[in-house]
Amino acid sequence: MKTSLSTLLMSLALLAPAASRAQAGAAPSPTAATSTAAAPQVFPTKPVARPDGGKWRIGYFESGDYSEYPRTLRVTVDGLQKLGWITVPAIPDGLNGRQMWEYLADNARSDTLEFVRDAWWQPGNFDAAQRPAVRAAIKQRLEGKKDIDLIIAMGTWAGQDMAAMGAPVPTIVASTSDAVGARITRSAQDSGLDNLHARVQPERYQRQVRLFHEIVPFKRLGLVYEDSPEGRTYSAVDAVEQVAREQGFKVLTCNAPSNGIAQEAATRNALECYARLAPQIDAAYVTVHRGVTPASIDTVAEILRQARVPSFSMLGSEEVKHGLLLSLAQADYSYVGLFYAETMARIFNGAKARELSQVWIDPAKIALNLQTARVIGFDPPVDILLAADEVYEAQ
């Protein structure tokens, strides 16, 4: 049975506050009986030194070069600043993950934590062949030298590898499309490891696709992704296929290899796929892909606009600003950064990573590009115009 547009919007608005409240306390114990369970313990986020009076030492493990990783790290640092843990001068624009980490190590000021300059790891630029050696180097550092108190694992590969190691130290897994589907965490409610925490957004992509289909009742949805286990996870292929079965539309796909190749090749593959699919589809779900970057999203949007194809961004309103038609995602990444910062702060205040709720729901925001709507001949429903928090008139 189809859900009305107004009902979908209302359910999204109601989910966010409930999830926000859950984040402040511990996650429910997977073994506790419901009838006798005590109220979850609430852990503070105030700055505290290590028990020995020293600073908490943080390391960084990045899956590869991807624009979302430094962006996520930046807002996490902003969150730590809001909580009073650090002060950092304005971070220069255009830094990659390693450059940003080195900037933080050299410039962040804090009485309670530090970013350890040489505690940075990456398996090349998404080079699968380098993953075993990087895992071994991290494990040796954590279990041998024992000078790192927490790891930020940025991206699916980093999260998978830390989980495979058993997370020897508290690990915050960030910037993953589907931590459960990627087998980083056991479930939304339980990471499966005492030292592991990964943000989980249950049914996030199903909600996006259902909403898109309610607004634009397409029959052929285009989906570009790398046809690999990681690529399917990044692009939420299982979620899209689930909604396709429910709603009765077809998914037309194009394989765009992205891992283990140069950035230019990944971008070229993605653009060629969108150009190939555009004449065959009546809507496109633009998902996370290494070839879809701040530098290439304008071209993706123009390909789809020229073909008069409505588009929905998995990633968020920034891509709508650059010409995609719609999105349902956080308009401001500060929400995400504060979530990660609060999780880290609670761990430093005595919580186990596994004790803290992983569930996080995007604030219910809609972004709409009216110029794109005019170009493709799309007349937005009144409900969407009323619900849109961000409306863009120009690319």
VMD Tcl script that draws the C-alpha trace (Angstrom):
set ca {
  {0.00 0.00 0.00}
  {1.37 3.39 -0.97}
  {1.97 5.94 1.74}
  {0.78 9.49 1.13}
  {3.35 12.24 0.70}
  {2.12 14.11 3.77}
  {2.34 10.93 5.87}
  {5.91 10.29 4.71}
  {6.93 13.83 5.59}
  {5.25 13.63 9.00}
  {6.94 10.33 9.87}
  {10.34 11.77 8.99}
  {9.72 14.80 11.18}
  {8.71 12.63 14.13}
  {11.66 10.24 13.87}
  {14.41 12.84 14.34}
  {13.56 14.09 17.88}
  {13.16 10.56 19.22}
  {16.53 9.49 17.86}
  {18.15 12.66 19.18}
  {16.94 11.93 22.69}
  {18.25 8.35 22.49}
  {21.74 9.54 21.61}
  {22.29 11.19 24.99}
  {22.15 7.94 26.92}
  {23.52 4.44 26.70}
  {22.17 2.00 24.18}
  {19.87 -0.63 25.66}
  {21.70 -3.79 26.66}
  {21.16 -6.55 24.10}
  {20.71 -9.04 26.96}
  {18.71 -6.99 29.46}
  {15.12 -8.04 30.15}
  {12.70 -5.29 29.20}
  {10.65 -5.55 32.38}
  {13.61 -5.16 34.74}
  {15.94 -2.92 32.72}
  {17.15 0.16 34.57}
  {17.09 3.58 32.99}
  {20.09 3.98 30.67}
  {23.07 5.75 32.20}
  {23.70 9.22 30.87}
  {27.36 10.05 30.29}
  {28.51 13.68 30.29}
  {30.35 15.37 27.42}
  {32.44 17.77 29.52}
  {36.21 17.96 28.85}
  {38.22 15.67 31.15}
  {41.85 14.58 31.15}
  {42.91 10.95 31.15}
  {42.88 9.28 34.58}
  {46.66 9.74 34.75}
  {46.28 13.46 34.07}
  {47.56 13.25 30.50}
  {45.85 14.07 27.22}
  {43.72 11.62 25.28}
  {45.67 10.71 22.13}
  {43.63 10.30 18.94}
  {44.61 8.54 15.71}
  {43.04 8.63 12.25}
  {42.48 5.78 9.79}
  {41.14 6.78 6.37}
  {39.88 4.43 3.65}
  {41.25 6.55 0.79}
  {41.01 9.98 -0.82}
  {37.36 10.99 -0.84}
  {35.96 14.50 -0.42}
  {33.44 13.50 2.26}
  {36.18 12.31 4.64}
  {37.89 15.65 5.32}
  {34.48 17.28 5.34}
  {33.30 14.89 8.06}
  {36.53 15.32 10.01}
  {36.13 19.10 9.85}
  {32.61 19.07 11.33}
  {33.67 16.57 14.00}
  {36.40 19.00 15.05}
  {33.80 21.77 15.05}
  {31.70 19.61 17.37}
  {34.63 19.12 19.75}
  {35.13 22.87 19.79}
  {31.47 23.45 20.65}
  {31.81 21.04 23.54}
  {34.88 22.90 24.81}
  {37.48 20.19 24.24}
  {39.72 22.08 21.80}
  {40.31 25.36 20.04}
  {41.48 25.30 16.42}
  {42.25 28.22 14.07}
  {40.18 28.34 10.90}
  {41.02 25.22 8.90}
  {42.11 26.09 5.33}
  {39.85 24.95 2.51}
  {40.90 22.31 0.02}
  {42.87 20.06 2.38}
  {42.79 16.31 1.87}
  {42.54 13.93 4.81}
  {46.24 13.73 5.58}
  {46.80 17.47 5.22}
  {43.90 18.21 7.54}
  {45.15 15.71 10.10}
  {48.60 17.27 10.08}
  {47.06 20.74 10.40}
  {45.06 19.61 13.43}
  {48.10 17.96 15.00}
  {50.12 21.15 14.61}
  {47.46 23.75 15.44}
  {44.79 22.35 17.77}
  {45.09 23.55 21.35}
  {43.67 21.55 24.23}
  {44.37 20.62 27.84}
  {42.63 17.26 27.42}
  {43.27 15.73 23.98}
  {45.65 15.74 21.05}
  {45.67 14.63 17.44}
  {48.76 12.47 17.08}
  {50.59 13.52 13.92}
  {52.11 10.18 12.99}
  {48.99 8.19 13.94}
  {47.56 8.51 10.43}
  {46.96 5.55 8.15}
  {45.53 5.01 4.68}
  {45.73 2.02 2.28}
  {46.82 4.21 -0.60}
  {43.98 5.63 -2.65}
  {41.47 2.83 -2.01}
  {44.11 0.25 -2.88}
  {42.83 -3.13 -1.67}
  {46.30 -4.67 -1.97}
  {47.58 -2.34 0.76}
  {44.87 -3.10 3.30}
  {46.57 -6.09 5.01}
  {49.83 -4.18 5.58}
  {47.99 -1.15 6.93}
  {45.94 -3.32 9.29}
  {49.14 -4.93 10.54}
  {50.80 -1.55 11.10}
  {47.83 -0.22 13.06}
  {47.53 -3.35 15.16}
  {51.25 -3.26 15.98}
  {51.00 0.39 17.04}
  {47.90 -0.12 19.18}
  {48.96 -3.34 20.86}
  {52.71 -2.73 20.95}
  {53.36 0.93 21.59}
  {49.94 1.42 23.24}
  {50.06 5.20 22.86}
  {46.72 5.78 21.10}
  {43.50 6.07 23.12}
  {40.92 6.34 20.32}
  {40.78 5.88 16.54}
  {38.58 7.76 14.10}
  {37.97 5.23 11.31}
  {36.82 7.23 8.29}
  {34.93 5.29 5.65}
  {33.71 1.74 5.09}
  {37.10 0.10 4.55}
  {38.58 1.68 7.68}
  {35.55 0.62 9.70}
  {35.67 -2.94 8.37}
  {39.39 -3.25 9.09}
  {39.08 -1.92 12.66}
  {36.21 -4.33 13.29}
  {38.27 -7.19 11.83}
  {41.03 -6.33 14.31}
  {38.52 -6.50 17.15}
  {38.82 -2.72 17.76}
  {41.74 -2.87 20.23}
  {40.97 0.72 21.32}
  {37.73 2.75 21.22}
  {36.89 3.30 17.57}
  {34.48 5.82 16.05}
  {33.49 4.69 12.56}
  {32.41 7.70 10.48}
  {31.22 8.45 6.95}
  {29.81 5.04 6.05}
  {26.70 4.53 3.92}
  {25.56 1.37 5.71}
  {27.59 0.13 8.67}
  {25.28 -2.86 9.22}
  {25.21 -3.91 5.57}
  {29.00 -3.58 5.39}
  {29.27 -5.86 8.45}
  {31.12 -3.26 10.46}
  {28.54 -3.38 13.24}
  {26.37 -6.31 14.24}
  {23.11 -4.36 14.20}
  {21.73 -0.87 14.67}
  {21.33 -1.57 18.38}
  {24.59 -3.41 19.08}
  {28.00 -2.90 17.49}
  {29.12 -6.35 18.64}
  {32.42 -5.07 20.05}
  {32.93 -3.14 23.30}
  {35.25 -0.62 21.66}
  {33.31 -0.08 18.43}
  {30.72 2.57 17.57}
  {29.31 3.32 14.11}
  {26.55 5.77 13.28}
  {23.55 3.86 11.91}
  {20.53 5.37 10.17}
  {17.91 2.60 9.93}
  {15.93 2.60 6.70}
  {17.48 5.92 5.68}
  {17.84 5.08 2.01}
  {14.52 3.26 1.81}
  {12.90 6.43 3.15}
  {14.69 8.55 0.56}
  {13.65 6.36 -2.36}
  {10.06 6.01 -1.14}
  {9.77 9.77 -0.82}
  {11.33 10.31 -4.27}
  {8.90 7.83 -5.82}
  {5.94 9.50 -4.12}
  {7.01 12.90 -5.49}
  {8.03 11.60 -8.94}
  {6.14 8.37 -9.76}
  {8.88 7.00 -11.99}
  {8.86 3.60 -13.66}
  {12.60 3.32 -14.46}
  {15.09 4.50 -11.83}
  {18.74 4.93 -12.79}
  {21.48 3.84 -10.39}
  {25.24 4.21 -10.96}
  {27.62 2.26 -8.74}
  {30.69 0.06 -8.73}
  {29.52 -3.54 -8.96}
  {31.46 -4.81 -5.96}
  {30.41 -5.58 -2.36}
  {31.74 -2.18 -1.24}
  {30.20 -0.37 -4.21}
  {26.78 -1.90 -3.55}
  {27.03 -0.81 0.08}
  {28.06 2.76 -0.76}
  {25.10 3.08 -3.12}
  {22.54 1.26 -0.93}
  {21.69 -1.10 -3.78}
  {19.84 -3.57 -1.54}
  {17.67 -0.76 -0.11}
  {16.83 0.54 -3.59}
  {15.95 -2.94 -4.83}
  {13.75 -3.51 -1.77}
  {11.70 -0.38 -2.50}
  {11.57 -1.26 -6.21}
  {9.90 -4.56 -5.33}
  {7.47 -2.81 -2.99}
  {6.54 -0.02 -5.39}
  {6.77 -1.91 -8.67}
  {9.39 0.11 -10.58}
  {12.48 -1.10 -12.44}
  {16.08 -0.26 -11.53}
  {18.40 0.33 -14.47}
  {22.05 0.15 -13.43}
  {25.46 1.01 -14.78}
  {28.73 -0.33 -13.40}
  {31.25 2.49 -12.79}
  {34.50 1.09 -11.33}
  {35.98 3.40 -8.70}
  {38.24 1.66 -6.19}
  {41.91 1.07 -6.81}
  {42.09 3.45 -9.78}
  {43.03 7.10 -10.27}
  {40.49 9.74 -9.27}
  {40.25 10.94 -12.86}
  {39.31 7.44 -14.02}
  {36.67 7.05 -11.30}
  {35.12 10.37 -12.30}
  {35.18 9.50 -16.00}
  {33.49 6.15 -15.31}
  {30.72 7.79 -13.30}
  {30.04 10.51 -15.87}
  {29.97 8.00 -18.74}
  {27.47 5.89 -16.81}
  {25.12 8.80 -16.14}
  {25.33 9.81 -19.82}
  {24.58 6.21 -20.87}
  {21.62 5.81 -18.52}
  {20.03 9.24 -18.98}
  {18.11 8.43 -22.23}
  {16.75 5.19 -20.73}
  {15.39 6.35 -17.35}
  {12.72 8.66 -16.01}
  {14.47 9.37 -12.66}
  {17.96 9.05 -11.16}
  {19.06 8.32 -7.60}
  {22.52 9.89 -7.41}
  {24.36 7.87 -4.79}
  {27.71 8.02 -3.05}
  {30.47 7.23 -5.54}
  {34.12 8.18 -5.59}
  {33.67 9.70 -9.04}
  {30.86 12.00 -7.89}
  {32.74 14.84 -6.24}
  {32.30 18.57 -5.62}
  {34.23 19.05 -8.88}
  {32.06 16.69 -10.95}
  {28.56 17.02 -9.47}
  {27.75 20.01 -11.71}
  {28.43 17.83 -14.76}
  {26.30 14.98 -13.38}
  {23.46 17.44 -12.75}
  {23.76 18.93 -16.25}
  {23.69 15.49 -17.91}
  {20.44 14.69 -16.11}
  {18.92 18.14 -16.68}
  {19.63 18.00 -20.40}
  {17.83 14.64 -20.51}
  {14.95 16.14 -18.43}
  {15.47 13.47 -15.77}
  {14.42 14.27 -12.17}
  {17.20 13.47 -9.70}
  {17.50 12.81 -5.98}
  {20.79 13.14 -4.09}
  {21.60 10.48 -1.53}
  {24.29 12.68 -0.03}
  {22.44 15.88 0.71}
  {21.43 19.42 -0.08}
  {24.90 20.53 -1.21}
  {24.38 18.49 -4.39}
  {20.94 20.05 -4.85}
  {22.62 23.44 -4.69}
  {24.77 22.26 -7.60}
  {21.84 21.28 -9.79}
  {20.25 18.01 -8.65}
  {16.49 18.32 -8.15}
  {15.84 17.04 -4.63}
  {17.33 15.64 -1.47}
  {16.30 14.58 1.98}
  {19.35 14.83 4.20}
  {20.97 17.04 6.76}
  {21.22 20.55 5.40}
  {24.01 21.28 7.84}
  {26.74 18.72 8.51}
  {27.20 20.20 11.98}
  {24.49 17.79 13.17}
  {26.66 14.85 12.16}
  {29.88 16.35 13.54}
  {28.31 17.02 16.91}
  {27.05 13.42 17.04}
  {30.57 12.07 16.56}
  {32.06 14.63 18.96}
  {29.54 13.80 21.68}
  {30.21 10.09 21.23}
  {33.96 10.65 21.65}
  {33.38 12.89 24.68}
  {31.18 10.30 26.39}
  {33.81 7.62 25.82}
  {36.43 9.85 27.43}
  {33.98 10.32 30.30}
  {33.83 6.60 30.99}
  {31.36 5.09 28.54}
  {32.15 2.02 26.49}
  {31.67 2.67 22.80}
  {29.26 -0.27 22.63}
  {27.09 1.23 25.38}
  {26.23 4.35 23.40}
  {23.34 4.48 20.97}
  {24.42 4.24 17.34}
  {21.05 5.27 15.94}
  {20.90 8.71 14.35}
  {18.15 10.12 12.17}
  {18.65 13.07 9.85}
  {16.73 16.19 10.78}
  {13.69 16.20 8.49}
  {14.79 18.68 5.84}
  {14.01 18.86 2.14}
  {16.11 20.70 -0.42}
  {14.71 21.64 -3.83}
  {16.31 23.24 -6.87}
  {13.59 25.28 -8.59}
  {15.77 26.15 -11.57}
  {16.29 22.44 -12.26}
  {12.55 21.88 -11.83}
  {11.84 24.49 -14.52}
  {14.50 23.12 -16.89}
  {13.13 19.56 -16.76}
  {9.48 20.64 -16.71}
  {8.75 19.35 -13.20}
  {5.94 21.02 -11.19}
  {6.67 20.37 -7.48}
  {3.67 19.30 -5.36}
  {2.43 21.93 -2.92}
  {3.41 19.66 0.00}
  {7.03 19.74 -1.14}
  {7.08 23.50 -1.55}
  {5.68 23.89 1.97}
  {8.11 21.35 3.45}
  {11.25 22.56 1.68}
  {13.78 24.06 4.11}
  {16.18 25.00 1.32}
  {15.06 26.23 -2.08}
  {17.64 27.08 -4.73}
  {16.80 29.30 -7.68}
  {20.11 28.93 -9.51}
  {22.94 26.43 -9.83}
}
mol new
graphics top color blue
foreach p $ca { graphics top sphere $p radius 0.5 }
foreach p [lrange $ca 0 end-1] q [lrange $ca 1 end] { graphics top cylinder $p $q radius 0.2 }
display resetview
